């Protein structure tokens, strides 16, 4: 039979990999010059800004909306859903998301 150290799943994985089409590679002419360059004049988003955008946060959201956003984000990004190598990044993202949502909740309470 094959390699004695291989699992039965490994052989299946190889078969599946052989049947997948090769990834499409576009020629360099099809790319727009701006798609590959970073605009040095445009400030890059901070991690906080990127997560706030991903969450869809805005000052007009109420507590119910913010709680729903927190739950939905946690369902996809909670550190327990990731393997140890990716867990610290997920913990950081959850901490930032919680901080941003908590801040908006405090602001909404103080504006009543």
C-alpha positions as CSV (number, residue, x, y, z in Angstrom):
1,X,0.0,0.0,0.0
2,X,1.4,3.5,0.1
3,X,3.4,5.3,2.8
4,X,2.5,3.6,6.2
5,X,2.7,6.9,8.0
6,X,0.0,8.5,5.9
7,X,-3.6,8.8,7.1
8,X,-6.4,7.6,4.7
9,X,-7.5,11.2,4.5
10,X,-4.1,12.3,3.1
11,X,-4.7,10.2,0.0
12,X,-8.2,11.7,-0.5
13,X,-6.7,15.2,-0.1
14,X,-4.2,14.5,-2.8
15,X,-6.9,13.3,-5.1
16,X,-9.0,16.4,-4.5
17,X,-6.0,18.6,-5.0
18,X,-5.4,16.9,-8.3
19,X,-8.9,17.5,-9.6
20,X,-9.0,21.2,-8.7
21,X,-8.4,23.6,-11.6
22,X,-5.2,25.6,-11.4
23,X,-5.7,29.1,-10.1
24,X,-6.2,31.8,-12.7
25,X,-3.3,34.1,-13.3
26,X,-4.0,37.4,-14.9
27,X,-1.4,38.9,-17.1
28,X,0.2,42.1,-15.9
29,X,-1.5,44.2,-18.6
30,X,-4.9,43.4,-17.1
31,X,-4.1,45.1,-13.8
32,X,-4.7,48.8,-13.4
33,X,-1.6,50.7,-12.1
34,X,-3.5,52.1,-9.1
35,X,-4.7,48.6,-8.0
36,X,-1.1,47.6,-7.1
37,X,0.1,50.9,-5.6
38,X,-0.6,52.4,-2.2
39,X,-1.3,56.1,-2.4
40,X,1.3,57.7,-0.2
41,X,-0.8,60.8,0.3
42,X,-3.8,58.9,1.6
43,X,-3.4,58.0,5.2
44,X,-3.8,54.3,5.9
45,X,-6.5,53.1,8.3
46,X,-5.5,52.1,11.8
47,X,-6.6,48.7,13.1
48,X,-9.3,50.5,15.2
49,X,-10.7,52.3,12.2
50,X,-10.7,49.1,10.1
51,X,-12.6,47.2,12.8
52,X,-15.0,50.1,13.4
53,X,-15.7,50.1,9.6
54,X,-16.2,46.3,9.7
55,X,-18.6,46.6,12.6
56,X,-20.5,49.3,10.8
57,X,-20.4,51.6,13.8
58,X,-22.0,55.0,13.8
59,X,-23.0,57.5,16.6
60,X,-26.7,57.1,15.9
61,X,-26.8,53.4,16.8
62,X,-28.8,52.4,19.9
63,X,-27.9,50.0,22.7
64,X,-29.9,47.2,21.1
65,X,-28.1,47.6,17.8
66,X,-24.7,47.7,19.5
67,X,-25.4,44.6,21.4
68,X,-26.5,42.8,18.2
69,X,-23.3,44.0,16.4
70,X,-21.2,42.7,19.3
71,X,-22.9,39.3,19.3
72,X,-22.6,39.0,15.5
73,X,-18.9,40.0,15.6
74,X,-18.1,37.5,18.4
75,X,-19.8,34.7,16.5
76,X,-17.3,35.1,13.7
77,X,-14.2,36.4,15.6
78,X,-14.2,35.0,19.1
79,X,-10.7,33.7,20.0
80,X,-12.1,30.3,21.0
81,X,-13.0,29.7,17.3
82,X,-9.3,29.9,16.3
83,X,-6.3,27.6,16.6
84,X,-3.6,28.8,19.0
85,X,-1.4,30.5,16.3
86,X,-4.3,32.8,15.3
87,X,-5.8,33.2,18.7
88,X,-3.8,36.2,19.9
89,X,-4.9,38.2,16.8
90,X,-8.5,37.2,17.4
91,X,-8.2,38.3,21.1
92,X,-6.8,41.7,19.9
93,X,-9.7,42.2,17.4
94,X,-12.3,41.2,20.0
95,X,-10.7,43.6,22.5
96,X,-10.8,46.5,20.0
97,X,-14.3,45.7,19.0
98,X,-15.5,45.6,22.6
99,X,-13.7,48.8,23.4
100,X,-15.3,50.6,20.4
101,X,-18.8,49.3,21.2
102,X,-18.5,50.1,24.9
103,X,-17.4,53.7,24.0
104,X,-20.4,54.2,21.8
105,X,-22.7,52.8,24.4
106,X,-21.3,55.3,27.0
107,X,-21.7,58.1,24.6
108,X,-25.3,57.2,23.8
109,X,-26.1,57.1,27.5
110,X,-24.6,60.5,28.2
111,X,-26.5,62.1,25.3
112,X,-29.9,61.2,26.8
